[in-house]
Structure formats: structure tokens, C-alpha cells
């Protein structure tokens, strides 16, 4: 939550916020706040306003193993959504998925009610890498590794940022690979492989930034982020100032 919105919930006026900010009387983890737009979470950080610790609102952070056939949306009139996988006591109008996975893509999905964090993780400024396990219907060669590293160009002229491609197995009829990208263009990975002459038949996200898909988390299941994973959330909060 933005610092100014949190303080507003504490009945602090906008004028008082600005004065306290200039006087360095707003501390986040014992350091002066840099901006009223700073993203904070009192569950993960210590927030002090003019000597008084603010408890405020604690955000929710979930890891979900998205299955095939489910759309990344809050609501859909025809198809099941990732929110439908959550029990009623967890569901919230404020909860949303950080980024999207195609309907037929499985794997790691982060859910939170911390809107600014989701925006931050998707912003090109932060270069958050995403890694996928991919299966295609043809041969992947070492030449493709260099093409992905140089940056794939789509037929319409769109240039992709350099991507890391690792071949896990290869044959003329089916190949398996790992690919890491730092952006999220529409159907990007599928288009990247089509540009080198093969079609993606299976796609699974295994990593999103510092977060890895829990091997024990079955498809459709979710869990709260653990203490180590929340440290990574805190690191991004610290960068938001």
C-alpha cells in the first residue's frame, strides 16, 4: 500500500504527511521515507510516524500452481478463473494475479492485494526475470540459443529483449528447453519459438524473479509465501521508495 494511503487511514492530513516527510519524521525500517508514494507493508516493515509506530494494513501474498484450462482473471462469464481455485475466506475483491499466464500455460502465479507491488514487478525498470519449461514439436539447435540471446524479431518487426535458452533434450519431433525472459509481450514465448520454426506444445512457469514454484505444490493448490519468500517481497518494497 502507498505510504500516503496508509497514513490517510490513520487520519493523518496530507499537509501533516508532507511536513513530516520533509522533517524526516516518517521512518520505514528506521530509515527516513523517501516519498509518500513509497510502497509499504507493516507486516514486513516497521513504520514510524512522528515517533508513533503504525500497525496499519497487512497485505496477503500467495503462491498458486496454475493448472491448464484456467484463465488469469478475477472473473469470467464462461471459463474458470484462478480466483475460483481459492476458498471463499481467501477470496477478495482486492486480490489479483501479478501478471498473467495464458489459459493453456501452467505453473507459478503470485497473488496479492498489494497493488503497487504488482505494478513494480511488471515494470520494465526492474527487469524481473521469468523462467519457463517449454516443450516444442520440433528440433531446437545451438543456433537457436544465439538467436534468443541476440533478441528474437517477430514478423511485424517487434524486437524482443535478449532471452536465455537452455536445451534440455532435442529431437526432430520434440524438444524440451528452459527459457528465461525479462519482459511479457502478448504470447511472447510462443511467438519466439514460432519465429525459429517450432510450435510450443507445453509451457510451464517455474520462476518469477526470486520466487520458485514449490515442488510440493500440486496443480490448483496454493499457499501463503513463507518467511524466506516474504524477505524477497520486502526487498522489492525497499526499492519502491
C-alpha positions, 0 to 999 in steps of 0.5 A: 500500500502507498505510504500516503494511503496508509497514513490517510487511514490513520487520519493523518492530513496530507499537509501533516504527511508532507511536513513530516516527510520533509522533517524526516519524521516518517521512518520505514525500517528506521530509515527516513521515507523517501516519498509518500508514494513509497510502497509499504507493508507493516507486516514486513516493515516497521513504520514510524510516524512522528515517533508513533509506530503504525500497525496499519494494513497487512497485505496477503501474498500467495503462491498458486500452481496454475493448472491448464484450462484456467484463465488469469482473471478475477472473473469470467462469464464462461471459463474458470478463473484462478480466483475460483481455485481459492476458498471463499475466506481467501477470496477478495475483491482486492486480490489479483494475479501479478501478471498473467499466464495464458489459459493453456500455460501452467505453473507459478502465479503470485497473488496479492492485494498489494497493488503497487507491488504488482505494478513494480514487478511488471515494470520494465525498470526492474527487469524481473526475470521469468523462467519457463519449461517449454516443450516444442514439436520440433528440433531446437539447435545451438543456433537457436540459443544465439538467436534468443540471446541476440533478441528474437524479431517477430514478423511485424518487426517487434524486437524482443529483449535478449532471452536465455535458452537452455536445451534440455533434450532435442529431437526432430519431433520434440524438444524440451528447453528452459527459457528465461525472459525479462519482459511479457509481450502478448504470447511472447514465448510462443511467438519466439519459438514460432519465429525459429520454426517450432510450435510450443506444445507445453509451457510451464512457469517455474520462476518469477524473479526470486520466487520458485514454484514449490515442488510440493505444490500440486496443480490448483493448490496454493499457499501463503509465501513463507518467511524466506519468500516474504524477505524477497517481497520486502526487498522489492518494497525497499526499492519502491521508495 
